[in-house]
Every structure is written in structure tokens, then in C-alpha cells.
């Protein structure tokens, strides 16, 4: 299905699949709320079968966006976004058939109006919701259209990094205090070791002096005896 430039309106009788088109676009762009897709859980988007058709085990949607104007921050002219979900609940995202994260898809379309909850795809009930929304909700939509959300998210990311850095600095100070305490204990042990070494050397010297004194006493006793024996 090809969508041209400008505004595309899908009309038709009830049950012909108009909302399915909207749901598919929002889903491939990363919609995470199953209730928005009229489902109890995300696996409900997988085809359960019908007369003459077997049920499937996977749901796949791909969306190709022309980037000739260079609005998306990539060097490709055509960008294919893909999403698959399996019955076990696992989900996969791809950009130009290369596996990626949901965050990569969100960052790619940030402030372009093409996010899962952006204003590029509007249902009839969404128009009624916009008209009944509060001023803050309308402001968020206008900020998305004006491209402010990108800088708001960057600010939040910077603040989170700042808080993480501040926490790391506090942790570093705690580590420094712990190291200082260990150094203090090691200095005490070193002083005790030096004192022990000094006393051990002094004791060794005293033992040697005592041994020499005993030898001299023995010689004093033995020499007269040897002289007497010779006589």
C-alpha cells in the first residue's frame, strides 16, 4: 500500500479494515499499548485463522519511508522499518533489515511527527480526544509538531547522566574514605612491624652477647684445669 505526500484519508464502510491500516502503522513504529490496538495482549495481533486459512505463529509489518528530504538522521534515501511478534511474546525490530532496538526506532522518528503516538496518523476517535483534551495534552502535541520534544528528551538524558555522575562522585568519595582508613591501618601495621624488627634485632644482639659471655666463662674455668692436667 503506497501513501503519497500530504494528507492521506482512508474512508470506507465499517469492517473494511480502515483501523487495521492505522494500527499496523502505529504498531510497526513501536506502539506498546495493546489496548490501543484493540487487543488484550500484544500476541493478539497475530492472525488466528479463518475459513480456509490456517492460523499463523508470527505477525510481521514493514514500513518503507522515503527520506529524500533528509529529515531523518540517516544517510539512506529509503528506510524500511520492520517489526515482528511471535506467539511466545518475543518481539523483533529492524531498520533496513538490520536488527535493532525499540529505542533506535523511537530515536529515528523523534520530532518528525511519525512516532507511535505522534500526530501523523490520526483516527476519528483521536480527533474527538484532541478536542476534549486539556491544555497540557494539546501543548505536548504542539511541541511534538514543533520539534521541541527532541531537546526535551536530550535535557532529560543529560540530567540523568548528571545525576549518575554525581552519584559516582559521591561513591568515589566513599571509596577514598575507605582507602584512607585502609592506609591508616597499614601505616599502624608498618610501625608495629618496624618496632618488632628493631626489637628482634636487639634481642638477637643480646643473645649473641650472652653466648659470648658464657663462652668466656667456660674458657676461664677450662684453662686452669687444662694447665693443671699438663703439670
C-alpha positions in Angstrom: 0.0 0.0 0.0 1.5 3.3 -1.1 0.8 6.6 0.7 1.6 9.8 -1.2 2.8 13.2 0.1 0.5 15.4 2.0 -2.6 14.2 3.9 -3.9 10.7 3.1 -7.5 9.9 4.1 -8.8 6.3 4.4 -12.6 6.0 4.1 -14.9 3.1 3.7 -17.7 1.2 5.4 -17.4 -0.3 8.8 -15.4 -3.5 9.0 -13.4 -2.9 5.8 -10.1 -2.5 7.6 -9.5 1.2 7.9 -8.4 1.0 11.5 -6.2 -2.0 10.7 -4.1 0.2 8.5 -3.8 2.8 11.2 -3.0 0.1 13.8 -0.4 -1.5 11.5 1.4 1.8 11.0 1.4 2.6 14.7 2.4 -0.9 15.6 5.4 -1.0 13.3 6.5 2.3 14.7 6.7 0.8 18.2 3.3 1.0 19.8 3.4 -0.8 23.2 -0.1 -0.5 24.4 -2.2 -3.5 23.3 -5.4 -1.7 24.2 -4.7 1.0 21.7 -4.6 -1.8 19.1 -7.9 -3.2 20.4 -6.3 -6.2 21.8 -6.0 -7.8 25.2 -2.3 -8.6 24.7 0.3 -8.0 22.0 0.2 -11.5 20.7 -3.5 -11.0 19.7 -2.4 -9.1 16.6 -1.3 -12.5 15.1 -3.8 -14.0 12.7 -5.8 -16.7 14.4 -7.1 -18.3 11.2 -10.4 -18.2 9.4 -12.4 -20.4 7.0 -9.9 -21.9 4.6 -6.9 -20.1 6.2 -4.6 -21.6 8.9 -3.5 -19.6 11.9 0.0 -18.1 11.9 2.7 -18.0 14.5 4.1 -14.6 13.7 2.9 -11.2 12.7 5.1 -9.0 10.5 4.7 -5.4 9.4 7.2 -3.4 7.4 7.0 0.3 6.5 9.2 2.0 3.9 9.8 5.7 4.3 11.3 7.9 1.6 14.0 10.2 3.1 14.7 12.3 0.1 14.4 15.5 2.1 16.9 14.2 4.6 14.6 14.8 7.6 15.6 11.5 9.2 19.1 11.4 10.7 20.4 8.7 8.4 22.2 8.7 5.0 19.7 6.4 3.2 17.0 7.7 0.9 14.7 4.8 1.6 14.4 3.4 5.1 12.5 0.2 5.9 11.2 -0.2 9.4 10.1 -3.8 10.4 8.6 -5.4 13.4 7.7 -9.0 14.2 6.0 -10.5 17.1 5.7 -14.2 17.9 3.2 -16.2 19.9 5.6 -16.6 22.8 5.6 -12.8 23.3 9.0 -12.1 21.8 9.3 -9.1 19.5 11.9 -8.0 17.0 12.6 -4.7 15.3 14.7 -4.0 12.2 15.9 -0.9 10.3 16.7 -1.7 6.7 16.5 -5.4 7.7 19.2 -4.9 10.4 18.1 -6.0 13.9 17.8 -3.0 16.3 16.1 -1.9 19.5 12.8 -0.2 20.0 14.8 2.8 21.3 16.6 3.0 17.9 13.2 3.2 16.1 12.0 5.9 18.5 15.2 7.9 18.2 15.0 7.7 14.4 11.5 9.3 14.2 11.9 11.7 17.2 10.3 15.1 16.5 9.3 14.0 12.9 5.6 13.5 13.8 5.9 9.8 12.8 6.2 8.2 16.2 3.8 5.6 17.5 1.8 8.2 19.4 2.6 11.2 17.2 0.1 13.2 15.1 1.0 11.8 11.7 -1.6 9.0 12.0 -5.0 10.3 13.3 -8.2 8.3 13.8 -11.6 9.8 14.1 -11.7 9.0 17.8 -8.3 10.7 18.2 -9.8 13.9 16.8 -12.6 13.8 19.4 -10.0 13.1 22.0 -7.8 16.0 20.9 -10.8 18.4 21.1 -11.6 17.1 24.7 -8.0 17.1 25.9 -6.6 19.5 28.5 -4.3 22.4 27.7 -1.2 20.3 28.7 -2.1 17.5 26.4 -2.5 19.9 23.5 0.7 21.6 24.4 2.5 18.2 24.2 1.1 17.6 20.7 2.1 21.1 19.5 5.6 20.6 20.9 5.9 17.3 19.0 4.8 19.1 15.8 7.3 22.0 16.5 10.2 19.6 17.1 10.7 20.5 20.8 10.5 17.0 22.2 13.9 16.2 20.9 15.5 18.8 23.0 13.3 18.0 26.0 14.4 14.3 25.8 18.0 15.4 25.4 17.7 17.6 28.5 16.2 14.6 30.5 19.0 12.4 29.2 21.6 15.0 30.2 20.0 15.4 33.7 20.0 11.6 34.2 23.7 11.5 33.2 24.4 14.4 35.6 22.7 12.5 38.4 24.6 9.4 37.6 27.9 11.3 37.6 27.0 13.0 40.9 26.2 9.6 42.4 29.6 8.2 41.0 31.4 11.2 42.6 29.7 10.5 45.9 30.7 6.9 45.6 34.3 7.9 44.7 34.4 10.0 47.9 33.2 7.0 49.9 35.9 4.8 48.3 38.5 7.4 49.0 37.5 7.4 52.7 37.7 3.6 52.8 41.1 3.7 51.2 42.3 6.3 53.6 41.2 4.1 56.5 43.0 1.1 55.0 46.1 3.2 54.5 45.9 4.3 58.1 45.6 0.7 59.3 48.5 -0.3 57.0 50.7 2.5 58.5 49.9 1.2 62.0 50.9 -2.3 60.9 54.0 -0.9 59.3 55.0 0.9 62.5 54.4 -2.3 64.5 56.4 -4.3 62.1 59.4 -1.9 62.2 59.3 -1.9 66.0 59.1 -5.7 66.0 62.1 -5.8 63.7 64.1 -3.4 65.8 63.3 -5.3 69.0 64.1 -8.6 67.2 67.5 -7.3 66.1 68.2 -6.0 69.6 67.2 -9.4 71.1 69.4 -11.2 68.7 72.4 -8.9 69.6 71.7 -9.6 73.3 71.6 -13.4 72.7 74.9 -13.2 70.9 76.5 -11.2 73.7 75.1 -13.6 76.3 76.5 -16.5 74.3 80.0 -14.9 74.1 79.9 -14.2 77.8 79.1 -17.9 78.6 82.0 -18.9 76.3 84.4 -16.6 78.2 83.2 -18.1 81.5 83.7 -21.6 80.2 87.2 -20.7 79.0 88.0 -19.2 82.4 87.0 -22.4 84.0 88.6 -24.8 81.5 92.0 -23.0 81.1 93.2 -23.7 84.7 92.1 -27.3 84.5 94.0 -27.9 81.3 97.1 -26.3 82.8 96.8 -28.5 85.9 96.4 -31.6 83.8 99.6 -30.8 81.8 101.6 -30.3 85.0 
